[in-house]
Amino acid sequence: MDNLNVKTFSECIEQGVIPEILFWVGCAGSFDERAKKITKAFVKILNKANIKFAVLGKEESCSGDPAKRAGNEFLFQMQAMNNIETLNSYSIKSIVTTCPHCFNTIKNEYPELGGKYTVYHHSQFLNKLMKEGRISVEGGNFKGKKITFHDPCYLGRANGVYEAPRNLIKKIDAELIELKRSRSKGLCCGAGGAQMFKESEQGRKEISSERAEEIEESEAEIVAAACPFCNTMISDGLKSDKKEKDNTKIYDIAELIANANDL
């Protein structure tokens, strides 16, 4: 990230600069090779829009979502309290993240532990920037493409965010195709509830494969995702069924916007 002009909050404070927002990168966005590309795409957009932002860097720890979903409330509270102490020490008010799991946890579960912030999922924040005229997009390589959007559980059903990512897809002049199960009836990618980090149990079919079949049936050329876990699971589902089309690509919402603007 050295060439992308990313500063930590501590560096900004030392320089007397107060960022308007904290970019919470998350574990996937920090360590997973595929998710790092999403992080970089979002940072490029923030820079293009002249947003004063910062990250926590090494001071950022896991939000605690996997521990809580796996039933380890004690570990979750330890992780959450440590993060809240760090966030409050910088008097952080606004947070944006590319991970719906972090978004849901910080937004809905940190307040009762003393962490009260305005929290945006990056699709909401990008949609906000678009409405304010701080960024604009043209179709570019995606104009007229058939794009379907997979609703992440913790963005859609858990928080009712359905329109923001779809508005962004429409802004790039793409043809939005809805899957059979979408919005409040969307199908989980299979990673939720800490399932991302354990081996599959016996069953008839992998959830990711079930979702991949629906995507194949939609005949979409591009799958738009808004969660690093969904991105991984859907990609695996398409590959495991050996039905992946050469022209079926998976992009995060941030990557669509960044690529459309040649960032």
ABEGO torsion letter per residue (X at the ends): XAAAGBBBAAAAAAAGBBBABBBBAEAAAAABAAAAAAAAAAAAAAAAAGBBBBBAEAABBBAGAAAAAAGBAAAAAAAAAAAAAAAAAAGBABBBBABAAAAAAAAAAAAAAGBBBBBBBAAAAAAAAAAAGABBBBAEAABGBBBBBBBBAAABAAAGBAAAAAAAAAAAGBBBBBBABBEAABBBAGABGGAAABBBBBBABBAAAAAAAAAAAAGBABBBBABAAAAAAAAAAAAAAGABBAABBBBBAAAAAAAAAGX
